[in-house]
Amino acid sequence: MKMEIKRIDTPYVFEFSDSNGNAIIMDSSADLEGQNKGMTPMQVLLGSLMGCMSIDIILVLKKQKISPLEYRVEAITTKKEGVPAPYDKIHFVIHIDKDIDLKRINRAVSLSLEKYCSVRSCLKEDIEITFEINPS
């Protein structure tokens, strides 16, 4: 895998891209002169976790011949004080079809966070990650 980050504006606006031409824009937070031209690296990290978990959940459900029509995840986080300021708590609210058995959804989420999600396995284990299912 080849990835690149290139500064595209001052002081801290970057384009993060892969060898296929996919790209996202990152910027620093406002307290570090961020211009709100992109997501912060911490937001990108959280989005990576949400994306990895979501792919896992949908794959696990697909293996059970379940294909949600609605799927959306919200994240509520807290961070430690000081520098560095990593996440210490992440809570996901998973919105998914109400006709899917909650036990199956809970199992899919747990399998992702405890076994399959590569992004989760890269994060410190002391980050408290919780979730709730909100059938819609």
N, C-alpha and C positions, 0 to 999 in steps of 0.2 A: 504494500500500500504506500502510495506517495501522496503527501499532503503539503500544502504551502500556506503560509500566512504572509500577507503583503500590506504594508501601510498605504492607505489610499487618501488619507486626510489627516491633518494635524489636530490635536496632539496625539490621539490614540484611536483612530478609526482604522480598522483592518478588514481586509477581505480574506476569508478563510476558504480555501478551495481544494478540490480533489483532482485527480488526473482525468476525470470524466467531464470536467467543466462545471460541476455543481459548486455553488458558493453560498456563503452567508456573510453578512456584515456584522462585525463586532465593534463595540465602542466601550469606553470605560464608564464607570458610574459617575453620576453628577458631582460627587465629592472629589473626584479626580479629574475634573474639567471635561467630563463626558458631554457630548453634544446630542445625545439621544438619536444617533444615526444608525444604531444597531443594538443588538442584544449584548449584555455584558457576558464575559466568560462564564460567570456563575449561572446565568440564565441558560446559556448554551449547554452547560453541564446538566442542569435540571431537565432541560428539554431532551437531552440524550437519554437520560434515565427514563423519562416518560415514554419516549419513542421505543426504546428497547423493551420495556415492560409491556407496552401495548402490542407490539409485534408478537411477543411471547403469548400473551393472553389470547389474541385472536387465533394464533396457530394452534394452541391447546384446544380451544373451542372448535376450531375447524376439524381437528382430528376426531372430535365427538359429533361431527356433522351438524354443528351449530354455527350459524353465520349471522352475527348481529347486524341489524339494519342501522341501529344508532349506537355510536360509541364515541365517548368524549371523556377526557380526564382533566380535572382541575387539580392544582397543587397549592398547598398552603405550607409555607416554610417558616422556620426561625433559624437565625444564625448566631453563632457565638460572638461575643464582644471581642474587640481587639483585632490584632493583625497576626496571623491570618484570621479570617472570619468565615470558617467553613459552616455549612449547614449542620445543625445539630438535630433538627426535627423536620421531617417531611411527611405530610399527610396528603394522601390522594383521595379525591372524591371521583369515583368512577360511575359515569352515567351510561347505562346500557339498557337494551330492551327489557321491559318488565316481564315478558313471558319466558325468559331464560331462567332456569333453576338457579337460585342463589348459591346453593352448594357447589354447583359446577363453576360458577364465576369465582367464588372464593377460592376454590381449589386452583383454578387457572392463575389467579393473582399470586397466591402463595407459591406455586411452582415457579413462577417467573422470578419473584423476589428472592426465593431461597435456593433456587437451583439453576435456572436457565439464563437469567439476564447478565450478560457480560459487563455491562456498565455498572450494575449493582456490585458485582464482584470486585470492581476496581475501587470502590469507595470504602472508607473506613467502616468497620463493623459497628462502631459505637454511634453511628448516625441512626437515630430512631426513625424507622419508616413504618407508617401505619396506613390503613386504607379503610374506606367504607364504600359500599355499593349503593347507588341511588338509581333504582329501576325507573325507567321513564316509559 
